[in-house]
Amino acid sequence: MICTSLRQWLSLLEEKGLLKQVNKLVDLKYELAALGKKADGKYALRFNNVGDYKIPVVTEIAGGREFFAMAMDVPVDQVAEHFARAQANPIDCTVVDASKAPVKEVVSQNVDLSTLPIPIHHEKDSGPYITAGVLVAKDPKTGIRNISIHRLQVLGPNRLGILILPRHLFHFFREAESMGKPLEVAIAIGLDPLVLLASQALTPPGVDELTIASALYGKPLELVKCETVDLEVPAQAEIVLEGKLLPGIREMEGPFGEYPKYYGPASPKPVIELTAMTSRKDPIYQTIVPATREHLLLGAIPREGGLFQIVKNTVPTVCAVHLTPGGTCRYHVVISIDKQNEGEAKNAIFAALSSSQEIKHVVVVDKEVNIFDPEDVEWAIATRCQADRDVFVVAGAMGNKLDPSSDDGLSAKMGIDATVPLNAEPGRFERIRIPGEDTISLEDYIE
């Protein structure tokens, strides 16, 4: 079943025993995030009694790769490839009338963020942060939509500080600001996993990621026009904040606990001034606890989809790619290939490193190695790799500024070829196996 709203998705999770209700009073400062982290990878949480708010809060709605597989209705090992197909075959969205959009049930142009249960996640976070808001903007030159997720610090009743990395929104805002104009934005909160995933697609300029969400649904995503800005947002969202990125204005934002499990430092950042808020009559607020698997996988799966295609262009026998949780789902990638020629492993490494400035370390293994099992990958490195022959390092490449080991984003890159040499003598690298081990059940033999 493909769910096209947060509510449908929560109902499906509850049906499968993967949504737990928290009725005990929970504090927005730290306590909610701590509980969310405890549930990470196990089940989603719905907090029904948060501070003085009547609005419930959900988190961990997709805390594992199995959750995303269920959302896509595909096997777990096909998640990245399925996303890649959707990205390559987008479907146009459709715009519906406001009367058919649940997010238009309540409309207000007097925005007060204190009415929303926005958590403080970490000890040194500089305040409450919106972490699951999908920001919609348009290219000032072409008018093509773009969606993305950013950390958004509450600075006042209708003001948000925003971290904008040098991607599409950064260029849109720079273009608008150069003309002395604000950039219109809308922030949709309370969405199903497929829209969240689509927002993280690594696309070239001119691609509307909402059309990737449509492809993941297998039908057009329903959008509705905003009230005060010329944008369209998912009609099934729980809450939408409309506003403008102000030109020439910077205010202090941060620190904030980020995906590498370190704090992103405080510095002057752009500011969003909110002009309207629309919502359902009984909205559900959604938050993502930073550095949990939900956070990491939202970034990893779309990146894996794009990475798979890039590596396949270079090494057609690529079997799978995996951005590992231990590598923050950004910095470490493991690739399996069905090696036909010597040198293919290194070509796969080059392709992976060129695909994203975030990737630091690449390991290539043979197809029988389980790239989702760290022990199996480490075994391949231990028994099929010699450092002087199979490891190479590139110094002074562009990395990620959120990596605290980098020199303001300047980073070394490393590739490890842990594949079996094609000219190896027969049997030298043959893995031991016990016939029937894969199918036998120990429980059938234990009284």
Buried (B, 14 or more C-beta within 10 A) or exposed (E): EBBBBBBBBBBBBBEEEBBBEBEEEBEBEBBBBEBBBEBBBEBBBBBBBBBEBEBBBBBBBBBBBBBBBBBBEBEBBEBBBBBBBBBEEBBEBEEBEBEEBBBBBEBEEEBEBEBBBBBBBBEEBBEBBBBBBBBBBBBBEEEBBBBBBBBBBBBBEBBBBBBBEEBBBEBBBBBBBEEEBBBBBBBBBBBBBBBBBBBBBBBEEEBBBBBBBBBBBEEBBBBBBBBBBEBBBBBBBBBBBBBBBBBEBEBEBBBBBBBBEBBBEBEEBBBBBBBBBBBBEEBBBBBBBBBBBBBBBBBBBBBBBBBBBBBBEBBEBBBBBBBBBEBBBBBBBBBBBEBEEEEBBBBBBBBBBBBBBBBBBBBBBBBEBBBBEBEBBEBBBEEBBEEEEBBBEEEEBEBBBBBEEBEEBEBBBBBBBBBBBEEEEEEEBEEEEEEEEEEEEEEEEEE
